[in-house]
């Protein structure tokens, strides 16, 4: 039975065009969390969901993470609510 909790997964460095080890580990984490809940949202700087991500439906919030650390933190706080 899947949980009803909403989970936000935040990765400002994730890119849909790169197949690096860090991106692969992040995708595995996202896929494993998605096994426990359907309401799982990805917050990243990518513009689309990669085709190799093995999840049926992905909620994507695309945010530009440029600027100072305080601007990036503010972007994360506003997207969380």
C-alpha distances in whole Angstrom, upper triangle without the diagonal:
4,7,10,12,15,16,20,21,25,27,31,32,29,31,30,33,34,32,33,31,30,28,26,25,24,22,20,19,18,16,14,13,12,10,8,9,11,13,15,19,22,25,28,31,31,31,29,26,27,27,25,22,20,17,17,18,19,20,24,26,29,32,35,35,39,41,42,39,39,39,35,34,35,33,30,30,31,28,26,26
4,7,9,11,12,16,17,21,24,27,28,26,28,27,30,31,29,30,28,27,25,24,23,21,19,18,16,15,14,12,10,9,7,5,5,7,10,12,15,18,21,24,28,27,28,26,23,24,24,23,20,17,15,15,15,16,17,20,22,26,28,31,32,35,38,38,35,35,35,32,30,31,29,26,27,27,24,22,23
4,6,9,10,14,16,19,22,26,28,26,28,27,31,31,30,30,29,27,25,25,23,21,20,19,17,15,15,13,10,10,9,6,5,8,9,11,14,17,20,23,27,27,28,26,23,25,25,25,21,19,16,16,16,16,16,20,21,25,27,30,30,34,36,36,33,33,33,30,28,29,27,24,24,25,22,19,20
4,7,9,13,16,19,22,25,28,26,28,27,31,32,31,32,30,28,26,26,25,22,21,21,18,16,16,16,12,11,12,9,6,8,7,10,13,17,19,22,26,26,27,25,23,25,26,26,22,21,17,17,15,16,15,18,20,23,25,29,29,33,35,35,32,32,31,28,27,27,25,22,22,22,20,17,17
4,6,10,13,16,19,22,25,23,26,26,30,30,30,30,29,26,24,25,23,20,20,20,17,15,16,15,11,11,12,9,7,9,7,9,11,14,17,20,24,24,25,24,22,24,25,25,21,21,17,18,16,15,14,17,18,21,23,26,26,30,32,31,29,28,28,25,23,24,22,19,19,19,17,14,15
4,7,10,13,17,19,22,20,23,23,27,27,27,27,27,24,22,23,21,18,18,18,16,13,15,15,11,11,13,10,7,8,5,6,8,11,13,17,20,21,22,21,19,21,23,23,19,19,16,16,14,13,11,13,14,18,19,22,23,26,28,28,26,25,24,22,20,20,19,16,16,16,13,11,12
4,6,10,13,16,19,17,20,20,24,24,24,24,23,20,19,19,18,15,15,15,12,10,12,12,8,9,12,10,8,9,6,5,6,9,11,14,18,18,20,19,17,19,21,21,17,17,15,16,14,12,11,12,13,16,17,20,20,24,26,26,23,23,23,20,18,19,17,14,14,15,13,10,12
4,6,10,13,15,14,17,18,22,22,22,22,21,18,17,18,17,13,14,15,12,10,13,14,10,11,14,13,11,11,9,6,5,6,7,10,14,15,17,17,15,18,20,20,17,18,15,17,14,11,10,10,10,13,13,17,16,20,22,22,20,20,19,16,15,16,14,10,11,13,10,7,10
4,7,10,12,11,14,15,19,18,19,18,18,15,13,15,13,10,11,12,9,8,11,12,9,11,14,14,12,13,11,7,6,5,6,8,12,13,16,15,14,16,18,18,14,16,14,16,14,11,10,10,10,12,13,15,15,19,21,21,18,19,19,15,14,16,14,11,13,14,11,10,13
4,6,9,9,12,14,17,17,18,17,17,14,12,15,14,10,12,14,11,10,14,15,13,14,17,17,16,16,14,11,8,6,5,6,10,12,14,15,14,16,19,19,16,18,17,19,17,13,12,10,9,10,10,12,11,15,17,17,15,16,15,12,11,13,11,8,11,13,10,9,13
4,5,6,9,12,15,14,15,14,14,11,10,12,12,8,11,13,11,11,14,16,14,16,19,19,19,19,17,13,11,8,6,5,8,10,13,14,13,14,18,17,15,18,17,20,18,14,14,11,11,11,10,11,10,13,16,16,14,16,15,11,12,14,12,10,13,15,13,13,17
4,6,9,12,14,14,16,15,16,12,11,15,14,11,13,16,15,14,18,19,18,19,23,23,22,22,20,16,13,10,7,5,6,9,12,14,14,15,19,19,17,20,20,22,20,17,15,12,11,10,8,8,6,10,12,13,12,14,12,9,10,13,10,9,13,14,12,14,17
4,6,10,12,11,12,11,12,9,9,12,13,10,12,15,15,14,18,19,19,20,23,24,24,23,22,18,16,12,10,7,7,9,12,14,14,14,18,18,16,20,20,23,21,18,17,14,14,12,11,10,8,11,14,15,14,16,15,12,14,16,14,13,17,18,16,17,21
4,7,9,8,10,10,11,8,6,10,11,8,9,13,13,12,14,17,17,17,20,22,21,21,20,16,14,10,9,6,7,7,10,11,11,11,14,14,12,16,16,19,18,15,15,12,12,11,11,11,11,14,17,18,17,19,18,14,16,18,16,14,18,19,16,17,21
4,5,6,8,9,12,10,7,10,13,11,11,14,15,14,16,19,19,19,22,24,23,22,21,18,16,12,11,8,7,5,9,9,9,9,12,12,12,16,17,19,18,15,16,13,13,11,12,12,12,14,18,20,19,22,20,17,19,21,18,17,21,21,18,20,23
4,6,8,10,13,12,8,10,13,11,10,14,15,14,15,18,19,18,21,23,22,21,21,18,15,12,12,10,9,6,8,7,7,5,9,9,9,13,14,17,16,13,14,12,13,11,14,14,15,17,21,23,23,25,23,20,22,23,20,19,23,23,20,21,24
4,7,9,13,13,10,12,15,14,13,16,18,17,18,21,22,21,24,27,26,25,24,21,19,16,16,13,11,9,10,10,10,8,10,11,12,16,17,19,19,17,18,15,17,14,16,16,17,18,22,24,24,27,25,22,24,26,22,22,26,26,23,25,28
4,6,9,10,7,9,12,12,12,15,17,16,18,20,21,22,24,27,26,25,25,22,20,17,17,13,13,11,13,13,12,10,12,11,13,16,18,21,21,18,20,17,18,16,18,17,17,19,22,24,24,26,25,22,24,26,23,23,26,27,24,25,29
4,7,8,6,7,10,11,10,12,15,15,16,18,20,20,22,25,25,25,25,22,21,17,18,15,15,13,16,15,13,10,12,10,11,14,17,20,20,19,21,19,20,19,20,20,20,22,25,27,26,29,27,24,26,28,25,24,28,29,26,27,30
4,5,5,6,9,10,11,12,14,15,16,18,20,21,23,25,26,26,26,22,21,18,18,16,16,14,18,17,16,13,15,13,14,17,19,22,23,20,22,20,21,20,21,20,19,21,24,25,24,27,26,23,25,27,25,24,27,28,26,27,30
4,5,5,6,9,10,11,12,14,15,17,18,20,21,24,25,25,26,22,21,18,19,17,18,17,20,19,18,15,17,14,14,16,19,22,23,21,23,21,22,21,22,22,21,23,26,26,25,28,27,24,25,28,26,24,27,29,26,27,30
4,5,5,6,9,10,11,12,14,15,17,18,20,22,23,23,23,20,19,16,16,14,15,15,18,18,16,15,17,15,14,17,18,22,22,19,21,19,20,19,19,19,18,20,22,23,21,24,24,20,21,24,22,20,24,26,23,23,27
4,5,5,6,9,10,10,12,14,15,16,19,21,21,21,21,17,16,13,14,11,13,12,15,14,13,11,14,11,11,14,15,19,19,16,18,16,17,16,17,18,17,19,22,23,22,24,23,20,21,24,21,19,23,24,21,22,25
4,5,5,6,9,10,10,12,14,15,17,19,20,20,21,18,17,14,16,14,16,15,17,16,14,11,13,10,9,12,14,17,18,16,18,17,19,19,20,21,20,23,26,27,25,28,27,23,24,27,24,22,26,27,24,24,27
4,5,5,6,9,10,11,12,14,16,18,19,20,20,17,17,14,16,15,17,16,19,18,16,14,16,13,12,13,15,18,19,17,19,18,20,20,21,22,21,23,26,26,24,27,26,23,23,26,24,21,24,26,23,23,26
4,5,5,6,9,10,11,12,15,16,17,17,17,14,13,11,12,11,14,13,17,16,13,13,15,13,10,12,13,17,17,14,16,14,16,16,17,19,18,21,23,24,22,24,23,20,20,23,20,18,21,22,19,19,23
4,5,5,6,9,10,10,13,15,15,15,16,13,13,10,13,12,14,13,16,14,11,10,12,9,7,9,10,13,14,12,14,13,16,16,18,20,19,22,26,26,24,26,26,22,22,25,22,20,23,24,20,20,23
4,5,5,6,9,10,11,13,15,16,17,14,14,13,15,15,18,17,19,17,14,13,14,11,9,9,10,14,15,14,16,16,19,20,21,23,23,26,29,29,27,29,28,25,25,27,25,22,25,26,23,22,25
4,5,5,6,9,10,12,13,14,15,12,13,11,14,14,17,17,20,18,15,15,16,14,11,11,11,15,15,14,15,15,17,19,20,22,21,25,27,27,25,26,26,22,22,25,23,19,22,24,20,19,23
4,5,5,6,9,10,11,11,12,8,9,8,11,12,15,15,17,15,12,13,14,12,9,9,9,12,12,10,12,12,14,16,18,20,20,23,26,27,24,26,25,21,21,23,21,18,20,21,18,17,20
4,6,5,7,9,10,11,12,10,11,11,14,15,18,17,19,16,13,13,13,11,8,7,6,10,11,10,13,14,17,18,21,23,23,27,30,30,28,30,29,25,25,27,24,21,24,25,21,20,23
4,5,5,7,10,11,13,11,13,13,16,18,21,20,22,20,16,16,17,15,11,10,10,13,14,13,15,17,19,21,23,26,25,29,31,32,29,30,30,26,26,28,26,23,24,26,23,21,24
4,5,6,7,9,10,8,10,11,14,16,20,19,21,19,16,17,18,16,13,12,10,13,13,12,13,15,17,19,21,24,24,27,30,30,27,28,28,24,23,25,23,20,21,23,20,18,20
4,5,5,6,8,6,9,11,14,16,20,19,20,18,14,16,16,15,11,10,7,9,9,9,11,13,16,19,21,24,24,28,31,31,29,30,29,25,25,26,24,21,22,23,20,18,20
4,6,7,10,10,13,14,18,20,23,22,24,21,18,18,18,17,13,11,9,11,12,12,15,17,20,22,25,28,28,32,34,35,32,33,32,29,28,30,27,24,26,26,23,21,24
4,7,9,9,13,15,18,21,24,24,25,23,20,21,21,20,16,14,12,13,14,14,15,18,20,23,25,28,28,32,34,34,32,32,32,29,27,29,27,23,24,25,22,20,22
4,6,6,10,13,16,19,23,22,23,21,18,20,20,20,16,15,11,12,11,11,12,15,18,21,23,26,27,30,33,33,30,31,30,27,26,26,24,21,22,23,20,17,19
4,6,9,12,15,18,21,21,21,19,16,18,18,18,15,13,10,9,8,9,10,13,16,19,22,25,26,30,32,33,31,31,30,27,26,26,24,21,22,22,19,17,18
4,7,10,13,16,20,19,20,18,16,18,19,20,16,15,12,12,9,9,8,11,13,17,19,23,23,27,30,30,28,28,27,24,23,23,21,18,19,18,15,14,15
4,7,10,13,16,16,17,16,13,16,17,17,13,13,10,11,9,7,7,9,11,14,16,20,20,24,27,27,25,25,24,21,20,21,19,16,17,17,14,12,14
4,6,10,13,13,14,13,11,14,16,17,13,14,12,13,10,7,5,6,7,11,13,16,17,21,23,24,22,22,21,18,18,18,15,13,14,14,11,10,12
4,6,10,10,11,11,9,12,15,15,12,14,12,13,11,7,6,5,6,8,10,14,14,18,21,22,20,21,19,16,16,17,14,12,14,14,11,11,14
4,7,9,10,11,11,13,17,17,15,17,15,17,14,10,9,6,5,6,7,10,11,14,17,18,16,17,15,12,13,13,10,8,11,11,8,9,12
4,6,8,10,10,12,16,16,14,17,16,18,16,12,11,8,7,5,6,8,8,12,15,17,15,17,15,11,13,14,11,10,13,14,11,12,15
4,7,9,11,12,16,17,16,19,19,20,18,15,13,10,8,5,5,5,7,10,13,15,15,17,14,11,14,15,11,11,15,15,12,15,18
4,6,7,9,13,14,13,17,16,18,16,13,12,9,9,6,8,8,10,13,17,19,19,20,18,15,17,18,15,15,18,18,15,17,20
4,7,9,12,15,14,17,17,18,15,13,12,8,9,6,8,10,12,15,18,21,21,22,19,17,19,20,16,16,19,18,15,18,20
4,6,9,12,11,14,14,14,12,10,10,8,9,8,11,13,15,18,22,24,24,25,23,20,22,22,18,18,21,20,17,19,21
4,6,9,7,10,10,11,10,7,9,7,10,10,13,15,17,20,24,26,25,27,24,21,23,23,20,19,22,21,18,19,21
4,5,6,9,10,12,12,10,12,11,14,13,16,17,19,22,25,27,27,28,26,23,25,26,22,21,25,24,21,22,25
4,6,8,9,11,11,11,14,13,16,16,19,21,23,25,29,31,30,32,30,27,28,29,26,25,28,27,24,25,28
4,6,9,11,13,12,15,15,18,18,21,22,23,26,30,32,30,33,31,27,29,30,27,25,29,29,25,26,29
4,6,9,10,9,12,12,16,16,19,21,22,25,28,30,29,30,29,25,26,28,25,23,26,26,22,23,25
4,7,9,10,13,14,18,19,22,24,25,28,32,33,32,33,32,28,29,30,27,25,28,28,24,24,27
4,6,7,10,12,16,18,21,23,24,28,31,33,31,32,30,27,27,29,25,23,25,26,22,21,24
4,7,10,13,16,18,22,25,26,30,33,35,33,34,32,29,29,30,27,25,27,26,23,22,24
4,7,10,13,15,19,22,24,27,31,32,31,31,29,26,27,27,24,22,24,23,19,19,21
4,6,10,12,15,19,20,24,27,28,27,27,26,22,23,23,20,18,20,20,16,16,18
4,7,10,13,16,18,22,25,26,25,25,23,20,20,20,17,16,17,16,12,13,15
4,6,9,13,15,18,21,23,22,22,20,17,18,18,15,13,16,15,11,12,14
4,6,10,12,15,18,20,19,19,17,14,15,15,11,10,13,11,8,10,12
4,7,9,13,16,18,18,18,15,13,15,14,11,11,14,12,9,12,14
4,6,9,12,14,14,14,11,9,11,11,7,8,12,10,8,12,14
4,6,9,12,12,13,10,8,12,12,8,10,13,13,11,15,17
4,7,9,9,11,8,6,9,10,8,9,12,13,12,14,17
4,7,9,10,8,7,11,11,10,12,15,15,15,18,20
4,7,8,6,7,10,11,10,13,15,16,16,19,21
4,5,5,6,9,10,11,13,14,16,17,19,21
4,5,5,6,9,10,11,12,14,15,17,19
4,5,5,6,9,10,10,12,14,15,17
4,5,5,6,9,10,11,12,14,16
4,5,5,6,9,10,11,12,15
4,5,5,6,9,10,11,13
4,5,5,6,9,10,11
4,6,5,6,9,10
4,6,5,6,9
4,6,5,7
4,5,6
4,5
4
